[in-house]
Amino acid sequence: MTPPDSASPAAAPPEKRWTRRGTWDYRRINLALVLSGWATFAGLYATQPLLPELAEEYSVSAAESSLALSLSTASLAIAIMVAGALAETIGRKTLMFGSLILAALFGIAAAMAPNWHLLLVFRALEGAALGGAPAVAMAYLAEEIEPAGLGTAMGLLIGGNAFGGMSGRVVTGFVTEHFGWRPALATVGVLGLLAAIGFAALLPPSRNFTPKPARGLAPHFAAWGRHLAEPALRRLYLISFLTMGGFVTAYNYIGFRLTAAPYALGQDAVGAIFVVYLAGIVASPMAGNAADRIGRAPVLIGGLAIAVTGLVTTLAAPLWAIVVGVALLTFGFFAAHTAASGWIGRIARQNQSHAAALYLLAYYLGSSIAGSSGGVVWHWGGWPAVVGYVGVLYAGAMAAGVSVARRMR
């Protein structure tokens, strides 16, 4: 197993030593970060298909049941800011590995929680532990991968995230139907531990990163302030908030629609619906390649247009049309997310982990705030109201994307 990197601040390389596309190290990095993404998002979203089950068992509303996910994403959003600062001091690989191990253990503890409130506590702690993985992974790629291959690598990272999100939902849905929701969450936790070990064995130590001595919070606030002062980055953060908020809202409440009449699907069938996440796995590397070839703006705007098309398609009554609509929504979301996140590393020339942390802060705040607010919309007007609500969020994201494209020209 390759030990976590712990380079001395004095060991700064004189120039960038890029990892080039097609090399063995390039493949190792991508595979390691796919495992990291899998562990992160399988654990984070494992409770999403269980929301109807949790609402029934604990006699809580749809909006309250969404706290099993929203508290995790909210604590993750806050932890990302801390992780972005720590990653400048203690090293990329060290922080990511520790985050994945702790998160898996908290996930297993949530499976054994004796009551609703303790389950929420462990889910919040799991989200906080995961804060060290996503932002640092984006910064690691921006620092280590040659610019010509960054879009593809970012697409593979997000594809691994999509695979984790899909398999976490499918595993919990299947295991819950046959064994109960507690064994389902425990299974995802154990798989997360194995993924963390594989990640540590594969990821090469950073070559272009030099740890900086701890100097208090002032330098970190200064770095965040510089990024927020850049209009293009601000718009990308807004896109992150709106697109993720809409995406999670749709996935949170589609389960309530499908378990009710006239569909009345079981947990294993609802979990199987999440196989449409394969569309995200396909979309991410495709979008990364396209962004490297034709630019990020067309991919971003095109992805959002596809997502809105899928959203409208879910209004149809046949189950097959709902599945197709969710697949299109997923494909479009991950294409747009790949383009936007790749743009962060190109615009933010310094303190890239801080820039990535702000992007993911907006991402998970969107998940938490919009995801829980969507429960109120669901109670008010059912699925058509949810579609309208998400449509407004995506229209705002598209307007911001057009503005970024004009500014970058």
N, C-alpha and C positions, 0 to 999 in steps of 0.2 A: 504493500500500500504506500502510495506517495504521501509523505507527511505534509500537513498544512504548511503553507509558506510563511516564513517568519524572517524575511530579509531585513538586514540592518538599514537604517536610514542613510548610511554612508555609501550603500551599494548601488547608487543610482547609475543606470546605464547611460553612456554618452549619447546614444541615439536610439530611436525606436527599433526594436528587433521584432518585426511583425511575424505572426504565424500565417503562412500563406495557404490559400485554398488548395485542397488536394493532398496536403501532407498528412503524415500520421498524427502529428500533434493537433492539426486542425480537426481531424476526425475524433480524436480523444476528447478535445474540448467540447465538441458538439454533443457527443454521446454523454459525457459527464453532466452537461447542463440540461440535456433532455431528462436525465434521471432526477436532477434537482427540480426541474419544472414539474415532473410527474409527482414527486413526493409533496411538493408545495401545494399543487392544485387538487390532487386527489384528497389530501387531508382537509384542505380549506373548504371544498365544496361537497364533501361526503354527506353532509346533513341536508343538502338542498332537495334531493328526491324524498327525504324523510319528513318534510315539513307537514304534509297532511297527517302522517302517522303520529308525529309529535303533538300536533294540535289536538288530535283525538285522545291520545293517552293522557296528556296533562290538562285537558279541558281549557285550552287557550285558543285565541283567535288566530286567523291566518297571519295577521300583522305581527302578533306576539310570537308565533312560532318561527317567523323569519329572523328573530333575534339569535337563534342558534347559528345562523350564518352571518347576520349583520354585525353582531358583536365581534365575531372573528375578524371580519374584514375591517371594522373600525379600529380594533387594536392593532391589526397589521399595518394600517395606514399610519398610525402614530409611531409604531415601532420602526417603520421604514426610515423615518427622519433620524432616529437615534442610530440606526444601522448605517445610514449614509455617512454619519460623522465617525462612528467607530471604524468603518472600513478604511478610512484614511489613515488610521493609526495601527490597527492590529493585523491587517492583511485580508485579502479577498477570500481566499480559500478557507482560512481558519474560521472566519465568521459564518460563511455559508454552511460549512460542515456542522458547526455547533448548533446553528439554527435548525437544521433539518433533524438532528437527533432529538433536541428538546421538543420540537413540535410533534414528532411521532409519539414521544412518551406522554405528552399532554393529550393527544388524541386517544391513546389507549385508556388514560385516566377518565376521559369523558365517557367512554363506553361503560365504565364501572360506576359512574356517578349515581348516588342513590335517589336524587330528586332533581327537579327541573332547574332550580337556582344553582345548584352545584354544577350541573351540566353546563350551564351558561358560563360559569366561572372558568371551567376547564377549556371551553371553546374560546373564550377570550384570551386565555393564556396561550393556547395553541396558535391563535392568530398573531399574538405579540412575538412568540418565538420565531414564527415564519418571516418576520420582518427582515431578518438578515440575509435572506436568499434572493428575492426577485430583483431589488434595486442593484445589489452588488453584482449579480449575474450580468445585467445590462452593462454596467460599468466595466466589468472584466472583458466582455467582448469588444467594447469600443476601444479599450486599451491594447488588446492583444492581437486582434484579427486585422489583417491588412484592409484598408478602406474598400478595395474592389470586391472583397468577399464579405463585408460586414452585413449587407442586407440579407444575404443567404443565411449567414450564421444566426442573425436575429430572427429570421423566419423559422429556422429549425428550433431555436429556443422557445419561441411562442408556440410552435407545433407540439413540442414536448409539454408545454403548459396545457395546451388543448387536450392532448392525450391523457394527461393526469386528471383534468377536469372531467373528461368523458368516463374514464375507467373508474374513477372514484364514485361517480354517480351510478354507473352500471353495477359495480360490485356491491354497493350498499343496497341498491334496489333488489338485486337477486338474493343476496344473503338474508336481507330482511324478510323477504317473502317466505323463505324456507326455514330460517333459524331465529329471526328477530333482529331488531335494530342494534341491540348492544353487540352481538357477535359481528355485525356488519362494520360498525365503527372500529372495533378491535382489529378486524382483519386489515382495514386500510392502514391503521397505525403500524402494524407489524410489517406490512409491505413498505411503508415509509422508512422504517429502520433499515431494511435491506437496500433500498434505493440510496440512502445516505452513505452506506458503506461502499457501494459501487461508485458513487460520485467521488468519494475521497480517494479511491484507488485509481481513478482515471484522470482527474483534472490535473494538468501540469501546474506547477507554481507560477505565479505572475513573473513576467520578464520585464515589463515596462512600467511596473508600479513600484514606487518607493514609499514605504511608510513614513508618515510625518509624526513628529513628536506631539503629544497632547498639549494643546495650548488654550484649553478652555473652550467656551461656546462661541466667543466673539468671531473667530475666523469662519466658523460654520454658518452663523447668521449672515456674515458678510457674503459668503459664497451663494447662499440661497437668495439673498437680496439682489445680487448681480444677475442671477438667472431670471428672477421675477421682473427685473427691469427690462428684459429683452421681450419686445412685443410678440415675436414669433413663438417664443417658448411659452408665453402666457396663453396664447391661443391653442397651442398643442396641449397644455394642461387642461384647458376647458374642454377640448375634444375628448381627452381621456376621461374626464368626469362624466360627460354626457353620454358617451357611447357605452361605457361600462355600466353606468347607472341604468340605461335602458335595457341592456342585454341581460343583466341580472334580474331586473324586474320581470322580464318576459319568462325567464327560466324559473323564477320563484313561483309564479302563479299559474303556469301552464299545467303543473301537476294537480292543482286544485280543480282546474277545468276537466282534466282527463280522468280523475278519480270520481267525478260527479256524473250524474245522468246527462246525456244518454250513453256516454262512453263506459263509465264504471270500470275503468281498468284497475288491475291489481298493482302492487308495488313493483313486481318483477317486470310487468309490461311498461309501467311508467319509466322504470330505470332503463329499459331497452330503448325507449324513445331517445335517450341521451346518446345513443350511438351516432346520432346526426352530428355529434361533435367531431366525427371523422371529417366533416366538411371543413372544420377549423384546422385540423391537422394538414389537410391538403392545401388549404388557402394560405397558410402562413409561409411555407417555403416558396410557393408560387408567387405570392405578393412580394417576398423579399427579393427574388430573382427579377421580377418585373420592376421593382423600385430601383435596383442597380442598373437596369437597362434603359428604362424610359422616364425615370424620375418618381419621386414619392407623391407628388401632388395628384397625378392621374390615378394612382393606385388608391390613395386615400379617398378621393371623391367617388371613384367607381365602387369601392367597397361599401361606402355608406349608402349609395344608391341601391346596391344589391340587397343590403340589410333591410332597407325600407320596403322593397318589393316583397321580401320574404315575410315581413311583419304584416303587410296587408293581406297576403295569401292565407295567413292563419285564421282570418275571419271566416273562411269557408267552412262549411259543416262537415264534409267527409274527413275521416281520420287521416287518410293518405294526404289530403291537401294540407292539413295541419303539420304533418311530418315534413312535407316538402317545404312549407313556409318556414319552419324552425331551422331546417337545414340551410336555406338561403340566408336567413338572418345570421346564422352562425358563420357561414362562409364570408359574408360581407363584413361582419364585425371583426373577424380575425385578420382579414386583408387590411382593413383600415387601421387596426391596432398595430400591425406589423409595420406599416408605412410610417405611422406617427411616432412609434417608439424608436425606429431607426433614425428618424430625423433629429431626435433629441441629441444623440451622440455626435451628429454632424454639426449641429448649431452650437452646442456647448463645448468649447475647445478646452476648457479647464474645469477642474472639480466635477468630473462627469458623474461620479457617484451621487453628488448633491443634486445635479440636474435630473438624474434618473429617479432619485428619491422623491423629488417634487412631482414628477410625472406619475409615479405609482401612488403617492399620497392622494392626488386627485382621482386616480383610478379607483382606489378602494374606498375613498369617501363617497364617490359616486355609487359604488356598490352598496354601501351601508345606508346612505341617506335616501337615494332613489329606490333601493330595494325594499326598504321598510315602508316608505311613503306609498309605494305601489300597492301595499296591502289595503290601505285606505281607499285607493282608487278601485281595487277589486271589489271591496264590499259595497262601494257606491254604485258601480255600473257594470260589474262583471268583466268578461274578457274584452268586449268592444271598448270599454273605457280604458283598460290597460293598453290596448293597441293605440288608442289616441294619445295617451300619456307618453308612451315610448316614442311615438311618431314625432311629437313636439320636441323631445330631447334630441332625436336624430336630425331634425331640421336645423336645430341650433348648432349641432356639430358640423353639419354640412356648410353652413354659413361661415363658421370659424375656419373650416378647411379651405374654402375659397379665399378667405382673407390671408391665410398663411401663404398660399400659393402665390398670390399677388405680391406679397411682401418679399418673398424669397426671389422673385424675378428681379 
